[in-house]
Amino acid sequence: MVLTSGIIHAELYDIETIKGRRRIVSSIKSRLSSRNISLLDIGPGETREADIAFAFLSHSPKESAEKIAKIEKSLHSVFPQYDFVVEYESI
């Protein structure tokens, strides 16, 4: 088993309020939670940034890398107006 954990950092350029930030973060979390990933909003209180911690188990390093690629593809296709950086570590 491989445990993968990391952080998704999002730049939310057009968000003006905390309520708007929460709406986007909730949407990201609901979109990704269907992939059996544990998610937690750990970001700063700033409206134009979001950090979401994630963790999941996989059977192999290859499966873990494939899941990360799917996460990145999903984020960029559903939210193309925002920039995402996904940092992760597998053990």
C-alpha positions as CSV (number, residue, x, y, z in Angstrom):
1,M,0.0,0.0,0.0
2,V,1.1,3.5,-0.8
3,L,0.0,6.5,1.2
4,T,-0.1,9.8,-0.8
5,S,-0.6,13.1,0.9
6,G,-0.2,16.6,-0.4
7,I,-1.6,20.1,-0.8
8,I,-3.5,21.7,-3.6
9,H,-2.8,25.4,-3.8
10,A,-5.3,27.5,-5.8
11,E,-5.0,31.1,-6.9
12,L,-8.6,32.5,-7.0
13,Y,-8.1,35.7,-8.9
14,D,-11.7,36.8,-9.3
15,I,-13.0,36.0,-5.8
16,E,-13.8,39.1,-3.7
17,T,-15.3,37.6,-0.5
18,I,-14.7,34.8,2.0
19,K,-18.1,33.5,1.0
20,G,-17.1,33.2,-2.6
21,R,-13.8,31.5,-1.5
22,R,-15.8,28.9,0.5
23,R,-18.1,28.3,-2.4
24,I,-15.2,27.4,-4.7
25,V,-13.4,25.3,-2.1
26,S,-16.6,23.4,-1.4
27,S,-17.0,22.8,-5.1
28,I,-13.4,21.5,-5.4
29,K,-13.8,19.3,-2.4
30,S,-17.1,17.8,-3.6
31,R,-15.7,17.2,-7.1
32,L,-12.6,15.4,-5.7
33,S,-14.2,13.5,-2.8
34,S,-15.9,11.2,-5.4
35,R,-12.4,9.8,-6.1
36,N,-12.0,8.4,-2.5
37,I,-9.7,11.2,-1.4
38,S,-9.8,12.7,2.1
39,L,-9.8,16.5,1.8
40,L,-9.4,19.4,4.3
41,D,-9.4,23.2,3.7
42,I,-6.2,24.4,5.4
43,G,-5.8,27.6,3.5
44,P,-5.3,31.1,4.8
45,G,-8.3,33.4,5.4
46,E,-7.4,35.4,2.3
47,T,-10.1,35.5,-0.3
48,R,-7.8,35.0,-3.4
49,E,-5.9,31.9,-2.2
50,A,-6.9,28.4,-1.1
51,D,-5.0,25.5,0.2
52,I,-6.6,22.1,0.4
53,A,-4.8,19.1,2.0
54,F,-5.5,15.7,0.7
55,A,-4.6,12.1,1.4
56,F,-5.4,8.7,-0.2
57,L,-4.2,5.1,-0.3
58,S,-3.4,3.2,-3.4
59,H,-2.0,-0.2,-4.2
60,S,1.1,0.9,-6.1
61,P,3.2,4.0,-6.8
62,K,1.9,3.8,-10.4
63,E,-1.7,3.9,-9.3
64,S,-0.9,6.8,-7.0
65,A,0.7,8.8,-9.9
66,E,-2.3,8.1,-12.1
67,K,-4.7,9.4,-9.4
68,I,-2.6,12.6,-9.0
69,A,-2.7,13.1,-12.8
70,K,-6.5,12.7,-12.7
71,I,-6.8,15.2,-9.9
72,E,-4.8,17.8,-11.8
73,K,-6.7,17.2,-15.0
74,S,-10.0,17.4,-13.2
75,L,-9.1,20.7,-11.5
76,H,-7.8,22.3,-14.7
77,S,-10.8,21.2,-16.8
78,V,-13.5,22.1,-14.3
79,F,-11.9,25.4,-13.1
80,P,-9.8,26.6,-16.0
81,Q,-10.0,30.2,-14.8
82,Y,-7.8,29.4,-11.7
83,D,-4.2,28.3,-11.3
84,F,-3.5,25.2,-9.3
85,V,-0.3,23.8,-7.9
86,V,-0.4,20.2,-6.6
87,E,2.4,19.2,-4.3
88,Y,2.5,15.6,-3.0
89,E,4.5,12.9,-1.4
90,S,4.0,9.2,-1.5
91,I,5.3,6.7,1.1
